Structure formats: structure tokens, C-alpha cells
Amino acid sequence: MPNGKSNLLQSTSKFKVERIIYRDDEREFAIATGYWDGDDKILRIACRWFNDDIGYPQTFGKPQWMLLPDGIKVDLVNLLDPTIAEVVIHFRNLSSQTDRPLTEK
């Protein structure tokens, strides 16, 4: 991994990384699938920034992953070409049951 920051994208005590599904070294941001808090039956999605010495989020100087809530849909498009790669995150609005996409290029 570039920048020697592989330890900032590893599993933590709460989130066991299964796979990094999106990594942007320029913005120092990653999205991963994994298992939360020992539950190895439900694959979850989490994200974190791996900038500086520790990245964000962090607790007591240790890297952490931010678990995305249930109902979030992540579409990864054109990841093999970083010039056109796209991440689309759909947040479910529980009050109206409609999707509101958030797009990052």
C-alpha cells in the first residue's frame, strides 16, 4: 500500500475487514466490507480517512472504522480506471422510503 499507511486500513477490535472495496489515495479515504463487533454472519460496510498519522475516525489514538447504517447502498463504478471511477452512496430516507443518491467522482 502506498504511503506506508497499511496499518490504518487493517481490522480493529470492533470491525474485522473482509475487503477494501474502494480506496482513494489522493483523498486518503477508503470503504471496506467486514464484520462488526464479532458478528461474522452479517457483512457490513464501513469507511475511514487514512490521512495524517492516525486518520479518522480514531479513539484514544487507535484507528477505527465508521460503520454505515443499515439501508445504505453503495455502487462502485469504473474502479479499474481511476480517472472515471465513481462511488454512489444511496441513503434511505426512512420517513418517505425514497433513495437520495450522493455521488463522489
Sequence and secondary structure as in RCSB ss.txt:
>XXXX:A:sequence
MPNGKSNLLQSTSKFKVERIIYRDDEREFAIATGYWDGDDKILRIACRWFNDDIGYPQTFGKPQWMLLPDGIKVD
LVNLLDPTIAEVVIHFRNLSSQTDRPLTEK
>XXXX:A:secstr
 GGG GGGGS  SSEEEEEEEEEETTTTEEEEEEEETT  SSEEEEEEE  TTT BSEETTEE  EE  TT EEE
EE TT TTT EEEEEEEETTTTEEEEEEE 
